[in-house]
C-alpha cells in the first residue's frame, strides 16, 4: 500500500482505507503501529500537496484539485437522499474545522431539540474525519434515533444527559479510534447508544483506570489484613525475593483466593490466583 497505488483524497474517502489503517496505529506490535503511523502520515502529506496552495499549482494537478464525481459517490449520495438526509458536497481543501454548520448539515428529525442533538453528534464525528458528509450525517442520525428510542421516545432529562455523555466522549482528542469506529460502522449506533463512559474510553484510559482500581484494591486490603513476609516469590522487576503477601477472597466462594504480593525492595506489586 505504500508504493503500489496512487493515493488522492477521493480514493481515501470512498475506500475508507484511512479507517482501517488508522486503527493499526494502536496495535500491540510496535512494528505494525509504526508502519501504520508512517503510512497515514504519507497519505496526509500526499493529499495536502494535491490541495490548492499545497505546493503544486492547480493548473498542473487539475484532477487532484477538483475530483470528478464517480459512480460510487453517486450511489452514496443517492442512499443518503433516500434516508432523508441532506447531502451537500464534502468540503475539499484547507478551511475551518468541520462542523455541522461549516458542512451545511442540519438535523432531520423535525424537532428542535432532537435536531440540535443530532448536530452535536455530527460535530463530534466530523471534527477530524475525512469521511463524506452524507456518511457522517447518516451515523449522527442513527445515533440520535437510537438514544431517542432508548428513552421512551422522549427528549426529557435522561435523553439529553445521554447525548451530552456521548458527545463529550466522542469529542475527546485522545480517542480518535472511537470516532473512526462509529463512522465506519464497526460499532453500531444501537450499541454505541448504550455504552458507558468507561466502555467508550480509549485503550490508554482503560489501562490507567484499571491500574487505579488495582491500587485501590491493594490499599483497601492493606488496611484490613496483616501482610506476611516471604522469600517464596521473586519480583519480576528487581529479581529480589524479599516480599510481603496477603490473600483475599475477591471472587465467588468456589474460586481460589487471590494472592497480593508487594516487593519490599522496589515496591513492585502483582497478584495471582
C-alpha positions in Angstrom: 0.0 0.0 0.0 3.0 2.3 0.4 4.3 2.2 -3.1 1.9 0.4 -5.5 -1.0 2.8 -5.6 -1.5 6.5 -6.4 -3.5 8.0 -3.5 -5.7 11.0 -3.6 -8.3 12.4 -1.2 -11.2 11.0 -3.3 -9.8 7.4 -3.1 -9.3 7.7 0.7 -12.9 8.9 1.2 -14.5 6.2 -0.9 -12.4 3.2 0.1 -12.2 4.2 3.8 -8.6 2.9 3.9 -7.8 5.6 6.4 -10.2 4.0 9.0 -8.6 0.5 8.7 -5.0 1.7 8.8 -5.8 4.3 11.5 -6.8 1.6 13.9 -3.5 -0.2 13.5 -1.7 2.9 15.0 -2.7 1.4 18.4 -1.6 -2.1 17.5 0.3 -4.0 20.3 3.1 -4.7 17.8 5.4 -1.6 17.8 6.5 -2.5 14.2 2.9 -2.6 12.9 1.9 0.6 14.8 4.9 2.5 13.4 4.2 1.3 9.9 0.6 2.4 10.2 1.6 5.9 11.5 4.2 6.2 8.7 1.6 5.3 6.1 -1.1 7.7 7.4 1.5 10.5 7.6 2.5 9.8 4.0 -1.1 9.8 2.8 -1.8 13.1 4.6 1.3 14.7 3.0 0.2 13.5 -0.4 -3.3 14.8 0.0 -2.1 18.1 1.3 0.1 18.6 -1.7 -2.8 17.9 -4.0 -4.9 20.6 -2.4 -4.9 24.2 -3.7 -1.9 26.0 -2.2 -0.3 22.7 -1.1 2.9 23.1 -3.1 1.6 22.3 -6.5 -0.2 24.7 -8.9 -3.8 23.9 -9.6 -3.0 24.0 -13.3 -0.6 21.1 -13.0 -2.9 19.0 -11.0 -6.5 19.7 -12.1 -7.7 16.2 -11.3 -6.5 16.2 -7.7 -7.8 19.7 -7.0 -11.2 19.1 -8.5 -12.1 15.4 -8.5 -14.9 14.4 -10.8 -17.9 12.6 -9.3 -17.6 8.8 -9.5 -20.3 6.1 -9.7 -19.5 5.2 -6.1 -20.0 8.7 -4.9 -23.3 9.0 -6.8 -24.5 5.8 -5.2 -23.6 7.0 -1.7 -25.3 10.3 -2.2 -28.4 8.6 -3.5 -28.5 6.3 -0.4 -28.2 9.4 1.8 -31.1 11.1 0.0 -33.3 8.0 0.4 -32.7 8.1 4.2 -34.0 11.7 4.3 -30.5 13.2 4.9 -29.3 16.3 3.2 -26.1 15.6 1.2 -24.1 18.8 0.4 -20.7 18.3 -1.2 -17.9 17.3 1.2 -15.5 20.2 1.7 -12.2 19.9 -0.2 -9.1 22.0 0.6 -7.9 23.8 3.6 -10.6 25.6 5.6 -12.1 25.9 9.1 -12.7 22.8 11.3 -15.5 20.5 10.2 -18.8 21.2 12.0 -22.4 20.7 11.1 -22.6 24.5 10.3 -19.5 24.5 8.1 -20.5 21.4 6.3 -24.0 22.7 5.7 -25.7 19.8 7.7 -28.9 20.3 9.7 -30.8 17.8 11.8 -33.5 15.9 10.0 -35.8 14.8 12.9 -38.1 17.8 12.5 -38.0 18.6 16.2 -35.8 21.4 17.6 -34.2 19.5 20.5 -33.6 16.4 18.5 -32.2 18.3 15.5 -29.7 20.1 17.8 -28.6 16.9 19.5 -28.1 15.3 16.0 -25.9 18.2 15.0 -23.9 17.9 18.2 -23.1 14.2 17.4 -22.3 15.3 13.8 -19.8 17.9 15.2 -18.0 15.3 17.3 -17.8 12.7 14.5 -16.7 15.2 11.8 -14.1 17.0 13.8 -11.1 15.1 12.3 -12.8 12.8 9.9 -12.1 12.6 6.1 -15.4 10.8 5.6 -18.1 12.2 3.2 -20.8 14.5 4.7 -23.6 12.1 3.9 -21.9 9.2 5.7 -21.3 11.2 8.9 -24.8 12.6 8.7 -26.2 9.1 8.5 -24.3 8.0 11.5 -25.3 11.0 13.5 -29.0 10.4 12.7 -28.7 6.7 13.6 -27.1 7.5 17.0 -29.7 10.2 17.9 -32.6 7.9 16.9 -31.2 5.0 19.0 -30.9 7.3 22.1 -34.4 8.7 21.4 -35.9 5.2 21.3 -33.9 4.0 24.4 -35.5 6.8 26.4 -39.1 6.1 25.5 -39.2 8.5 22.6 -38.8 11.4 25.0 -36.4 14.3 24.9 -36.5 14.8 28.7 -33.5 15.0 31.0 -32.2 11.4 30.6 -32.2 11.7 26.8 -30.2 15.0 26.9 -27.8 13.7 29.5 -27.0 10.6 27.4 -26.5 12.8 24.3 -24.2 15.0 26.3 -22.2 12.0 27.5 -21.8 10.6 24.0 -20.7 14.0 22.7 -18.1 14.5 25.3 -16.5 11.1 24.8 -16.7 11.4 21.0 -15.1 14.8 21.1 -12.1 13.6 23.2 -9.0 14.4 21.1 -7.1 11.4 22.6 -9.7 8.9 21.4 -9.9 9.1 17.6 -10.4 5.3 17.4 -13.9 5.7 18.9 -14.9 8.3 16.3 -13.5 6.1 13.5 -15.3 3.0 14.8 -18.7 4.9 14.7 -18.2 6.4 11.3 -17.0 3.2 9.7 -19.9 1.2 11.3 -17.6 -1.1 13.3 -19.6 -0.1 16.4 -23.3 0.1 15.6 -25.4 3.1 16.6 -27.6 0.8 18.7 -24.6 -0.5 20.7 -23.0 2.9 21.0 -26.2 4.5 22.4 -26.0 2.2 25.4 -22.2 2.3 26.1 -20.9 3.7 29.4 -18.1 6.3 29.6 -15.8 3.5 30.8 -16.6 1.4 27.7 -16.1 4.4 25.4 -12.7 5.2 26.9 -9.5 4.8 24.8 -7.2 1.9 25.5 -4.8 4.2 27.4 -7.6 5.5 29.6 -8.8 1.9 30.3 -5.3 0.9 31.3 -5.0 3.9 33.6 -8.4 3.2 35.2 -7.5 -0.5 35.7 -4.3 0.5 37.5 -6.2 2.9 39.7 -8.7 0.2 40.6 -5.9 -2.3 41.4 -4.1 0.3 43.5 -7.2 1.0 45.4 -7.8 -2.7 46.0 -4.3 -3.2 47.3 -4.7 -0.2 49.7 -8.1 -1.3 50.9 -6.9 -4.9 51.7 -3.7 -3.5 53.3 -5.9 -1.6 55.8 -7.8 -4.8 56.7 -5.2 -7.6 56.8 -1.7 -8.1 58.0 0.9 -9.0 55.4 3.3 -11.8 55.9 6.9 -11.7 54.8 8.2 -14.4 52.5 11.0 -15.3 50.1 8.7 -17.6 48.1 8.1 -15.1 45.4 10.6 -13.4 43.0 10.0 -9.8 41.9 9.9 -9.5 38.1 11.5 -6.1 38.2 14.4 -6.2 40.6 14.6 -10.1 40.8 14.8 -9.9 44.6 12.9 -12.3 46.8 12.1 -10.0 49.7 8.3 -9.7 49.6 5.2 -9.3 51.6 1.9 -11.1 50.7 -1.7 -11.5 51.8 -4.6 -13.5 50.5 -8.2 -12.5 50.0 -11.4 -14.0 48.5 -12.2 -11.4 45.8 -14.4 -13.7 43.7 -17.1 -16.3 44.5 -16.5 -18.8 47.3 -15.8 -21.7 44.9 -13.0 -19.8 43.2 -9.4 -19.9 44.6 -8.2 -17.0 46.7 -6.3 -14.1 45.2 -2.7 -13.6 46.4 -1.4 -10.0 46.5 2.4 -9.6 46.6 4.5 -6.5 47.3 8.2 -6.4 46.8 9.8 -4.7 49.8 12.9 -3.7 47.7 11.4 -1.8 44.7 7.8 -1.6 45.7 6.5 -3.5 42.7 3.1 -5.1 43.2 1.3 -8.0 41.5 -1.4 -10.5 42.1 -2.4 -14.0 41.1 -4.9 -16.7 41.9 
